[in-house]
Amino acid sequence: MAYEKRTGTMSAYFVEQLVKRNEPVMQFFLLPFMAPVSYICDGREASDVMTHRIKEFDRSRLFGDLFVAYMPHSSITFPTDNDWKYNRSLISETMLPRFLEASGAKQAYGAFKELVSLWQEKARLADDRAIDVAGDTRMAAMDAIWAMTFGSSIDTCKTAAAYFSKTPGLEPPTESSTPQLANLPSYPHPPIFESLMTLLHSSRIAMSVGHRAHWLAMSVLPSLRKAKKIRDKLVRERLSQTYARFASKTNGSKVAEKGVASAIDIAVQREITVAAKEGRLALNAKATEGIHNELCLFLAAGSAITADTISWGLKRLTAHQDVQAVLRAETIEKFQSFDMNGVPPIAEAIATTDLPQLDAFIEEVLRCHPLGNSNNAGPSLLSIPFPISDQNRSPTSLKSTSSKWDHHSDLETFRPDRWLIQDSSGSKHVKFDPSAYPMQTFGEGPRSCFGKKFAYLEMRIALTLILWNFELLPIPEELVDFDIVEELTRNARHVRLRLKRIS
């Protein structure tokens, strides 16, 4: 607890203990009456466990325990069994390229375009001072994942932008305030956003005292009971409305594909089709519970991971002005036709255009800031690996010949160009190589993050729109920090930006 209070993170404690003892594997007893947890601080061996030894070492319950109190029947809480396979099948088509490029990109684009509008208003009020935008990235990511899930918007950023557009100016700094940081007024959020954030933050209870205490808190604390009630009511309503819409279009065993615009559309359409083939009523208790929980998981994990990666990316762009210049130059070059017409690139263009510098930047942010609390943030991924003899490795691990597990010497350095290779055509162009260096932020194997394709798409769209509309100026030294707050993810304590609007 003292370590966590001092550093903001508990997971780094495990890495520190392994480094002190020069041991790549250790067991930790985290809570009373809980089985010990094995921590592997070797990326190559961890990769082997996740990809080739899933029957021996199923996914750790630690991450699933963060969700089990408020979405107990979601796939993330299950071992790799038939229930897990069934839940995954309900939403499997939501990560197909045709859906992501046609619908996911459009919804993410709309959400982050509203974020740009919000920041334009905040930059006007800040008058060249820095602003803290940590909450804003969560708002935009939640708007995006809600729209992708249900095909509608909760307009969190749009509401905030409208609020600030009516604010003529800010109060002068007080003696206790930081003069370089604009003190923007607080503003109300839509109830559903507040509820979803309340549930997300409640995962901290499971991290601190275990999932059973989290269960109890969800049952007795009025704020948590209210938040879950609001979320469940809205999800149930959307589920009923979607079923009624598709059921009316059913023709025998087929369901019309026209009108499929969201994740819930895909899940309900598939359930109606499968139910017809099996000769049963659609949306029975198991299917309803499964779809409901998977959609709730979309909203929780989908918003937090993307928002926090974007936040770390913004901090890196501010700290590394040279990298920001490279990314902006690539954006202007790749989207020349839009630049000539004075309009931002459209969603489809951002989703499909080759942007190696931006992809490399996103990958390096994910490498340097692994978000999951169970991710290794130490040797072999962020520093030189432990010296391990091949005699001590598993047979399947020895078969791994990928160069990404070579002993790289500069893993502590933030260097996006490590992910770039020269184009084989002999030109000056570079290509993005996602296998160039160690990376396990989204896990590996069958239990890797289901929504990572949409997460990458969101980050591409968000960063492109931000770089297109703003220059991220350096901030005063006293406002610079890379402190961590560990909740569902390892997110940044502060995300302070000085935004200069690009006309």
C-alpha positions as CSV (number, residue, x, y, z in Angstrom):
1,M,0.0,0.0,0.0
2,A,2.9,2.4,0.8
3,Y,4.5,1.7,-2.6
4,E,1.2,2.3,-4.4
5,K,0.6,5.6,-2.5
6,R,4.1,6.7,-3.5
7,T,4.2,5.7,-7.1
8,G,0.5,5.5,-8.1
9,T,0.9,1.9,-9.3
10,M,1.0,-1.5,-7.7
11,S,2.0,-3.5,-10.7
12,A,5.4,-1.9,-11.0
13,Y,6.1,-3.3,-7.5
14,F,6.2,-6.8,-8.9
15,V,8.7,-5.9,-11.6
16,E,10.8,-4.1,-9.0
17,Q,11.0,-7.2,-6.8
18,L,12.0,-9.4,-9.7
19,V,14.7,-7.0,-10.8
20,K,16.0,-6.8,-7.3
21,R,16.4,-10.6,-7.1
22,N,17.4,-11.0,-10.8
23,E,14.6,-13.5,-11.2
24,P,12.3,-13.7,-14.3
25,V,9.5,-15.6,-12.5
26,M,8.1,-15.1,-9.0
27,Q,5.0,-15.9,-7.0
28,F,3.1,-13.3,-5.0
29,F,0.4,-13.7,-2.4
30,L,-1.8,-10.6,-3.1
31,L,-4.8,-11.1,-0.8
32,P,-5.7,-13.3,2.2
33,F,-7.3,-16.6,1.2
34,M,-6.3,-16.1,-2.4
35,A,-4.1,-18.5,-4.4
36,P,-0.7,-17.1,-5.3
37,V,-0.1,-15.3,-8.6
38,S,2.8,-16.1,-10.8
39,Y,4.4,-13.1,-12.5
40,I,6.5,-13.8,-15.6
41,C,8.9,-11.0,-16.4
42,D,10.1,-12.4,-19.7
43,G,8.2,-11.4,-22.9
44,R,9.3,-14.4,-24.9
45,E,8.2,-16.9,-22.3
46,A,5.0,-15.0,-21.7
47,S,4.2,-15.0,-25.4
48,D,4.7,-18.8,-25.5
49,V,2.3,-19.2,-22.6
50,M,-0.4,-17.1,-24.2
51,T,-0.1,-18.6,-27.7
52,H,0.9,-22.2,-27.3
53,R,0.1,-23.3,-23.7
54,I,-3.4,-22.0,-23.1
55,K,-4.5,-25.4,-21.8
56,E,-1.8,-25.4,-19.2
57,F,-2.1,-21.7,-18.2
58,D,-5.5,-20.2,-18.9
59,R,-5.9,-16.5,-18.8
60,S,-5.3,-15.1,-15.3
61,R,-8.5,-14.2,-13.4
62,L,-6.9,-10.9,-12.2
63,F,-8.1,-8.8,-15.1
64,G,-11.6,-10.5,-15.3
65,D,-12.1,-9.9,-11.6
66,L,-12.1,-6.1,-12.2
67,F,-15.3,-6.5,-14.2
68,V,-17.1,-9.5,-12.7
69,A,-19.1,-7.5,-10.1
70,Y,-20.9,-5.4,-12.8
71,M,-20.8,-7.7,-15.9
72,P,-20.5,-11.2,-14.5
73,H,-21.4,-13.0,-17.7
74,S,-19.0,-11.2,-20.1
75,S,-16.3,-13.2,-21.9
76,I,-13.5,-11.5,-20.1
77,T,-14.6,-13.1,-16.8
78,F,-14.8,-16.7,-18.3
79,P,-12.0,-19.3,-18.6
80,T,-11.3,-20.4,-22.1
81,D,-14.3,-22.8,-22.3
82,N,-17.6,-23.2,-24.2
83,D,-19.2,-20.2,-22.5
84,W,-16.3,-18.0,-23.6
85,K,-16.5,-19.3,-27.1
86,Y,-20.3,-18.7,-27.2
87,N,-20.0,-15.1,-26.0
88,R,-17.3,-14.4,-28.5
89,S,-19.4,-15.8,-31.3
90,L,-22.2,-13.4,-30.5
91,I,-20.0,-10.4,-31.4
92,S,-17.3,-12.0,-33.6
93,E,-18.3,-10.0,-36.8
94,T,-17.9,-6.6,-35.1
95,M,-14.2,-6.6,-35.7
96,L,-14.3,-7.5,-39.4
97,P,-12.8,-4.9,-41.7
98,R,-16.0,-4.3,-43.7
99,F,-17.8,-3.3,-40.5
100,L,-15.0,-1.3,-39.0
101,E,-14.3,0.7,-42.2
102,A,-18.0,1.3,-43.0
103,S,-19.4,2.0,-39.5
104,G,-16.7,2.0,-36.8
105,A,-14.5,4.5,-38.6
106,K,-17.5,6.8,-39.2
107,Q,-18.6,6.7,-35.6
108,A,-15.1,7.3,-34.2
109,Y,-14.6,10.2,-36.6
110,G,-17.8,11.9,-35.5
111,A,-16.8,11.5,-31.8
112,F,-13.3,12.9,-32.2
113,K,-14.5,15.7,-34.5
114,E,-16.6,16.9,-31.5
115,L,-13.5,16.6,-29.3
116,V,-11.7,19.0,-31.7
117,S,-14.7,21.4,-31.4
118,L,-14.5,21.2,-27.6
119,W,-10.8,21.9,-27.5
120,Q,-11.2,24.9,-29.8
121,E,-13.5,26.4,-27.2
122,K,-11.2,25.5,-24.4
123,A,-8.1,26.9,-26.2
124,R,-10.0,30.2,-26.8
125,L,-10.7,30.5,-23.1
126,A,-7.2,29.3,-22.0
127,D,-5.5,32.1,-24.0
128,D,-2.2,30.4,-24.5
129,R,-2.2,28.7,-21.1
130,A,-2.2,24.9,-20.7
131,I,-5.3,23.0,-20.0
132,D,-5.8,19.5,-18.5
133,V,-7.6,17.3,-21.0
134,A,-7.4,13.9,-19.2
135,G,-11.2,13.7,-18.9
136,D,-11.8,14.9,-22.4
137,T,-10.2,11.9,-24.1
138,R,-12.4,9.6,-21.9
139,M,-15.5,11.5,-23.1
140,A,-14.6,11.3,-26.7
141,A,-13.7,7.6,-26.5
142,M,-17.0,6.9,-24.7
143,D,-18.9,8.8,-27.4
144,A,-17.1,6.7,-30.0
145,I,-17.7,3.3,-28.5
146,W,-21.3,4.1,-27.6
147,A,-22.0,5.1,-31.2
148,M,-20.2,2.1,-32.6
149,T,-22.1,-0.2,-30.2
150,F,-25.6,1.3,-30.5
151,G,-25.5,3.5,-33.7
152,S,-26.5,6.6,-31.7
153,S,-24.6,9.3,-29.7
154,I,-24.7,10.4,-26.1
155,D,-23.0,13.7,-27.2
156,T,-20.8,14.1,-24.2
157,C,-18.2,16.2,-26.1
158,K,-20.8,18.1,-28.0
159,T,-22.6,19.1,-24.8
160,A,-19.4,20.3,-23.2
161,A,-18.4,22.3,-26.3
162,A,-21.8,24.0,-26.3
163,Y,-21.3,24.8,-22.6
164,F,-17.9,26.5,-23.1
165,S,-19.1,28.3,-26.2
166,K,-21.4,30.3,-24.0
167,T,-18.6,31.1,-21.5
168,P,-17.1,34.5,-22.3
169,G,-14.0,34.2,-20.3
170,L,-12.3,32.8,-17.2
171,E,-11.8,34.2,-13.7
172,P,-8.3,35.6,-13.0
173,P,-5.8,33.1,-11.3
174,T,-5.9,33.0,-7.5
175,E,-2.9,32.8,-5.2
176,S,-3.4,29.1,-4.8
177,S,-3.8,28.3,-8.5
178,T,-1.1,27.6,-11.1
179,P,-0.9,30.7,-13.3
180,Q,0.3,28.7,-16.4
181,L,-2.7,26.3,-16.1
182,A,-6.1,27.6,-17.1
183,N,-8.7,26.9,-14.4
184,L,-11.7,25.9,-16.5
185,P,-15.1,25.5,-14.8
186,S,-16.6,22.1,-14.3
187,Y,-19.7,21.2,-16.3
188,P,-22.4,18.5,-16.2
189,H,-22.1,15.3,-18.1
190,P,-25.0,13.1,-19.5
191,P,-26.2,10.7,-16.8
192,I,-25.2,7.6,-18.9
193,F,-21.6,8.9,-19.1
194,E,-21.5,9.5,-15.4
195,S,-22.9,6.1,-14.7
196,L,-20.4,4.3,-17.0
197,M,-17.5,6.2,-15.5
198,T,-18.7,5.4,-12.0
199,L,-18.7,1.7,-12.8
200,L,-15.3,1.9,-14.4
201,H,-13.8,3.6,-11.3
202,S,-15.4,1.1,-9.0
203,S,-13.0,-1.6,-10.4
204,R,-10.5,0.1,-8.1
205,I,-12.2,-1.7,-5.2
206,A,-11.5,-5.1,-6.8
207,M,-7.9,-4.1,-7.3
208,S,-7.4,-3.0,-3.7
209,V,-9.4,-5.6,-1.6
210,G,-10.7,-8.2,-4.1
211,H,-13.7,-8.9,-6.3
212,R,-15.8,-10.2,-3.4
213,A,-15.6,-6.8,-1.7
214,H,-16.5,-5.3,-5.1
215,W,-19.6,-7.5,-5.3
216,L,-20.6,-6.2,-1.8
217,A,-20.0,-2.6,-2.8
218,M,-22.2,-3.0,-5.9
219,S,-25.0,-4.3,-3.7
220,V,-24.9,-1.7,-0.9
221,L,-23.5,1.6,-2.2
222,P,-26.3,3.7,-3.6
223,S,-24.0,5.4,-6.2
224,L,-22.9,2.1,-7.7
225,R,-26.4,0.6,-7.6
226,K,-27.8,3.7,-9.4
227,A,-25.0,3.6,-12.0
228,K,-25.6,0.0,-12.8
229,K,-29.4,0.5,-13.0
230,I,-29.1,3.3,-15.5
231,R,-26.7,1.4,-17.7
232,D,-28.7,-1.8,-17.6
233,K,-31.9,0.0,-18.4
234,L,-30.5,1.7,-21.4
235,V,-28.8,-1.5,-22.8
236,R,-32.0,-3.5,-22.3
237,E,-34.0,-0.9,-24.1
238,R,-31.6,-0.8,-27.1
239,L,-31.6,-4.6,-27.2
240,S,-35.4,-4.8,-27.3
241,Q,-35.7,-2.0,-29.9
242,T,-33.1,-3.7,-32.1
243,Y,-34.7,-7.1,-31.9
244,A,-38.1,-5.6,-32.8
245,R,-36.6,-3.8,-35.8
246,F,-34.9,-6.9,-37.2
247,A,-37.7,-9.4,-36.3
248,S,-40.1,-7.4,-38.4
249,K,-37.7,-7.9,-41.4
250,T,-37.3,-11.6,-40.9
251,N,-38.0,-13.7,-44.0
252,G,-37.9,-17.4,-43.1
253,S,-34.5,-18.1,-41.7
254,K,-32.8,-15.1,-43.3
255,V,-32.5,-11.6,-41.9
256,A,-32.0,-8.6,-44.1
257,E,-28.5,-7.2,-43.9
258,K,-29.7,-3.8,-44.8
259,G,-29.6,-1.4,-41.9
260,V,-26.8,-3.1,-40.0
261,A,-24.9,-0.1,-38.6
262,S,-23.8,-1.0,-35.1
263,A,-22.4,-3.8,-32.9
264,I,-25.8,-4.5,-31.4
265,D,-27.3,-4.8,-34.9
266,I,-24.7,-7.5,-35.8
267,A,-25.2,-9.4,-32.5
268,V,-29.0,-9.4,-32.8
269,Q,-29.1,-10.2,-36.5
270,R,-26.8,-13.2,-35.9
271,E,-28.8,-14.4,-32.9
272,I,-32.1,-14.3,-35.0
273,T,-30.4,-16.2,-37.8
274,V,-28.9,-18.9,-35.5
275,A,-32.1,-19.3,-33.6
276,A,-34.0,-19.9,-36.8
277,K,-31.5,-22.6,-37.8
278,E,-31.8,-24.3,-34.4
279,G,-35.5,-24.1,-34.3
280,R,-35.8,-22.1,-31.1
281,L,-37.0,-18.6,-30.1
282,A,-34.5,-15.9,-30.6
283,L,-33.0,-14.0,-27.7
284,N,-33.5,-16.7,-25.1
285,A,-32.2,-16.1,-21.6
286,K,-28.7,-17.2,-22.4
287,A,-28.4,-15.2,-25.6
288,T,-29.9,-12.1,-24.0
289,E,-27.6,-12.3,-21.0
290,G,-24.6,-12.9,-23.2
291,I,-25.3,-10.0,-25.6
292,H,-26.1,-7.7,-22.8
293,N,-22.8,-8.4,-21.0
294,E,-20.7,-8.3,-24.1
295,L,-22.1,-4.9,-25.0
296,C,-21.4,-3.6,-21.5
297,L,-17.8,-4.9,-21.9
298,F,-17.5,-3.0,-25.2
299,L,-18.4,0.2,-23.4
300,A,-16.1,-0.4,-20.4
301,A,-12.9,-1.8,-21.9
302,G,-13.4,-0.1,-25.3
303,S,-13.4,3.4,-23.9
304,A,-10.7,3.2,-21.2
305,I,-8.0,1.6,-23.3
306,T,-8.3,3.9,-26.3
307,A,-8.7,7.1,-24.2
308,D,-5.7,6.4,-22.0
309,T,-3.4,5.5,-25.0
310,I,-4.4,8.7,-26.7
311,S,-3.7,10.6,-23.5
312,W,-0.2,9.1,-23.3
313,G,0.3,9.8,-27.0
314,L,-0.6,13.5,-26.5
315,K,1.9,13.7,-23.6
316,R,4.6,12.2,-25.9
317,L,3.8,14.6,-28.8
318,T,4.2,17.5,-26.4
319,A,7.4,16.2,-25.0
320,H,8.9,15.2,-28.4
321,Q,8.3,18.2,-30.7
322,D,10.5,16.6,-33.4
323,V,8.2,13.6,-33.5
324,Q,5.1,15.8,-33.7
325,A,6.7,17.6,-36.7
326,V,7.3,14.3,-38.5
327,L,3.7,13.2,-38.0
328,R,2.2,16.5,-39.1
329,A,4.4,16.4,-42.2
330,E,3.2,12.9,-43.0
331,T,-0.4,13.9,-42.5
332,I,-0.2,16.9,-44.9
333,E,1.7,14.8,-47.5
334,K,-0.8,11.9,-47.4
335,F,-3.9,14.1,-47.4
336,Q,-2.8,16.7,-49.9
337,S,-6.1,16.9,-51.7
338,F,-8.0,17.6,-48.4
339,D,-5.3,20.2,-47.4
340,M,-5.7,22.0,-50.8
341,N,-9.5,22.2,-50.3
342,G,-9.1,23.4,-46.7
343,V,-11.0,20.5,-45.1
344,P,-9.9,17.7,-42.8
345,P,-9.5,14.2,-44.2
346,I,-12.6,12.0,-44.1
347,A,-13.0,8.9,-42.0
348,E,-12.6,6.4,-44.8
349,A,-9.3,8.1,-46.0
350,I,-7.8,8.0,-42.5
351,A,-8.8,4.4,-42.0
352,T,-7.4,3.1,-45.3
353,T,-4.4,5.4,-46.1
354,D,-0.9,4.0,-45.4
355,L,0.5,6.1,-42.5
356,P,3.7,4.4,-41.4
357,Q,4.9,7.2,-39.2
358,L,1.6,7.5,-37.3
359,D,1.3,3.7,-36.9
360,A,4.9,3.5,-35.6
361,F,4.1,6.3,-33.1
362,I,1.0,4.6,-31.8
363,E,2.9,1.3,-31.4
364,E,5.7,3.0,-29.5
365,V,3.3,4.7,-27.2
366,L,1.6,1.3,-26.5
367,R,5.0,-0.3,-25.9
368,C,6.3,2.4,-23.5
369,H,3.0,2.7,-21.7
370,P,1.5,-0.8,-21.4
371,L,-2.0,-0.2,-20.1
372,G,-3.2,-3.4,-18.6
373,N,-2.3,-3.9,-14.9
374,S,-1.2,-7.5,-15.7
375,N,1.2,-6.5,-18.5
376,N,4.9,-6.8,-18.0
377,A,6.3,-3.3,-17.8
378,G,9.9,-4.4,-17.2
379,P,12.8,-6.5,-18.6
380,S,12.5,-7.8,-22.2
381,L,9.8,-5.3,-23.0
382,L,10.9,-2.0,-21.6
383,S,14.5,-2.9,-20.6
384,I,17.2,-5.5,-21.4
385,P,15.8,-9.0,-20.6
386,F,17.1,-11.2,-17.9
387,P,19.8,-13.6,-19.0
388,I,18.0,-16.9,-19.4
389,S,19.7,-20.1,-20.6
390,D,17.9,-22.1,-23.4
391,Q,18.0,-25.1,-21.0
392,N,15.5,-23.3,-18.8
393,R,13.0,-22.4,-21.6
394,S,10.0,-24.5,-22.7
395,P,10.3,-26.5,-25.9
396,T,7.7,-24.4,-27.7
397,S,9.4,-21.2,-26.6
398,L,12.7,-22.4,-28.1
399,K,11.0,-22.8,-31.5
400,S,10.3,-19.0,-31.5
401,T,12.7,-17.5,-34.0
402,S,11.2,-14.0,-34.2
403,S,13.8,-11.3,-34.1
404,K,11.6,-9.2,-31.9
405,W,13.0,-11.1,-28.9
406,D,16.6,-10.3,-29.7
407,H,18.5,-8.5,-27.0
408,H,17.7,-4.9,-27.9
409,S,19.8,-2.4,-26.0
410,D,17.6,0.8,-26.2
411,L,14.2,-0.4,-24.9
412,E,14.1,2.4,-22.3
413,T,14.1,5.1,-25.1
414,F,11.0,6.4,-26.7
415,R,11.9,6.0,-30.4
416,P,9.0,5.5,-32.8
417,D,11.3,4.9,-35.8
418,R,12.3,1.5,-34.3
419,W,9.0,0.2,-35.9
420,L,10.0,1.4,-39.4
421,I,11.9,-0.5,-42.1
422,Q,13.1,0.6,-45.5
423,D,10.7,-0.2,-48.4
424,S,12.0,-3.1,-50.4
425,S,11.4,-1.2,-53.6
426,G,14.6,0.8,-52.9
427,S,12.8,4.1,-52.6
428,K,13.1,6.5,-49.7
429,H,9.7,5.4,-48.3
430,V,9.5,3.4,-45.1
431,K,7.1,0.7,-44.0
432,F,5.6,0.0,-40.6
433,D,6.7,-3.3,-39.2
434,P,4.5,-4.3,-36.2
435,S,6.8,-7.3,-35.4
436,A,10.0,-5.4,-35.2
437,Y,10.1,-5.1,-31.4
438,P,8.6,-6.7,-28.3
439,M,4.9,-5.8,-27.8
440,Q,2.3,-7.4,-25.5
441,T,0.0,-4.5,-24.6
442,F,-3.1,-6.3,-26.1
443,G,-1.9,-9.7,-25.1
444,E,-1.4,-12.6,-27.5
445,G,-3.1,-15.8,-28.5
446,P,-6.8,-16.7,-28.3
447,R,-7.3,-14.4,-25.3
448,S,-5.8,-11.3,-26.8
449,C,-7.8,-8.1,-26.7
450,F,-10.9,-8.7,-28.9
451,G,-11.4,-5.0,-29.7
452,K,-7.8,-4.1,-30.5
453,K,-8.6,-3.5,-34.2
454,F,-11.2,-0.8,-33.3
455,A,-8.8,0.6,-30.7
456,Y,-6.1,1.1,-33.4
457,L,-8.6,2.6,-35.8
458,E,-9.8,5.1,-33.1
459,M,-6.3,6.1,-32.2
460,R,-5.5,6.7,-35.9
461,I,-8.5,8.9,-36.4
462,A,-8.2,10.8,-33.1
463,L,-4.5,11.6,-33.6
464,T,-4.9,12.6,-37.2
465,L,-7.7,15.0,-36.4
466,I,-5.8,16.5,-33.5
467,L,-2.6,17.0,-35.5
468,W,-4.7,18.4,-38.4
469,N,-6.3,21.1,-36.2
470,F,-3.8,21.8,-33.4
471,E,-0.1,22.4,-32.8
472,L,0.7,21.0,-29.3
473,L,3.1,23.6,-27.9
474,P,5.7,22.9,-25.2
475,I,4.3,23.4,-21.6
476,P,6.2,24.9,-18.6
477,E,8.6,22.5,-17.0
478,E,6.6,22.5,-13.7
479,L,3.6,21.1,-15.5
480,V,5.4,18.2,-17.1
481,D,5.0,14.8,-15.5
482,F,4.5,11.2,-16.5
483,D,2.9,10.1,-13.2
484,I,0.6,7.1,-13.3
485,V,-2.9,6.5,-11.8
486,E,-3.7,2.8,-11.7
487,E,-7.4,2.0,-12.1
488,L,-8.7,-0.3,-14.9
489,T,-5.6,0.7,-16.8
490,R,-2.4,2.6,-16.1
491,N,-3.6,6.0,-17.1
492,A,-1.8,9.4,-16.9
493,R,-2.5,11.5,-13.8
494,H,-2.4,14.7,-15.8
495,V,-2.7,15.4,-19.6
496,R,-1.8,19.0,-19.9
497,L,-1.7,20.6,-23.4
498,R,-1.1,24.1,-24.8
499,L,-3.1,24.1,-27.9
500,K,-2.5,26.4,-30.9
501,R,-5.2,26.2,-33.4
502,I,-4.1,25.6,-37.0
503,S,-6.2,27.7,-39.4
